[in-house]
Each structure stands twice: as C-alpha cells, then as structure tokens.
C-alpha cells in the first residue's frame, strides 16, 4: 500500500528571482516525480507548490533549504496539506 500524496506549499524568501531559481526547482521536482509549480511573487518571494509522496515532497523541501540553490535562500516557510486536485506537470509561473 502506498502512502497518500500530500501537497507542500513553500514560500521561499531571499534573493530568488532572476537567478534561475524556478528552473532549478522545476528540475529537482521532476527528478523526484513531483507535480506542481514555482511562481515568482510580487514581493520577491518564490511560491513553490509540489504534489506527490510525503517523502519526495520532504526531499524537495530539504533541497530548497539546503544552500545549493541558485541565488540566496534566507528562509523557507512550509505548509503541508492534503493532496487536493491533481496537477499536470511542473510549471514555472
């Protein structure tokens, strides 16, 4: 029996726009088999939404916090929820 999918919503603070951060996040998410998106926000944050297994979403969160991202991540505020509706692919918005 597989564990139910979850939805991770991560607000990434720091210098994360205009540095390839969304592309990098999309690449890591696809490697993990996740769906969702990474979107620039007007206040300078990037909002990452990922849907998949809890373990894979947790791994993406660790990568976002890990210091090997493009730009500079100051903090990541994460929220966990039920998977909700399916998401096709992983988009940069």
ZIPESUL-V265157 format. One record per backbone hydrogen bond with DSSP energy under -1.0 kcal/mol. NH is the residue of the N-H (numbers start at 1). CO is the residue of the C=O. E is the energy in kcal/mol with one decimal. If there is no record, write none. Layout:
# ZIPESUL-V265157
nh->{NH,NH}
co->{CO,CO}
e->{E,E}
This chain:
# ZIPESUL-V265157
nh->{6,7,8,9,10,11,12,13,15,16,24,25,26,27,28,29,30,31,32,33,34,35,36,37,38,39,41,44,46,47,48,49,50,51,52,57,58,59,60,61,62,63,64,65,72,74,75,77,79,81,91,93}
co->{52,81,50,79,48,77,46,75,72,14,20,21,22,23,24,25,26,27,28,30,29,51,89,49,91,47,45,41,12,39,10,37,8,35,6,53,54,55,56,57,58,59,60,61,15,13,13,11,9,7,36,38}
e->{-3.2,-2.4,-3.1,-2.7,-3.3,-2.8,-3.0,-2.9,-1.7,-1.3,-2.5,-2.7,-2.6,-2.4,-2.3,-2.6,-2.6,-2.0,-1.5,-1.1,-2.7,-2.1,-2.6,-2.3,-2.2,-2.6,-2.6,-2.1,-1.8,-3.0,-3.2,-2.9,-2.5,-3.1,-1.9,-2.6,-2.6,-2.1,-2.1,-2.4,-2.4,-2.2,-2.5,-1.7,-2.1,-2.7,-1.2,-2.4,-2.0,-1.9,-2.2,-3.0}
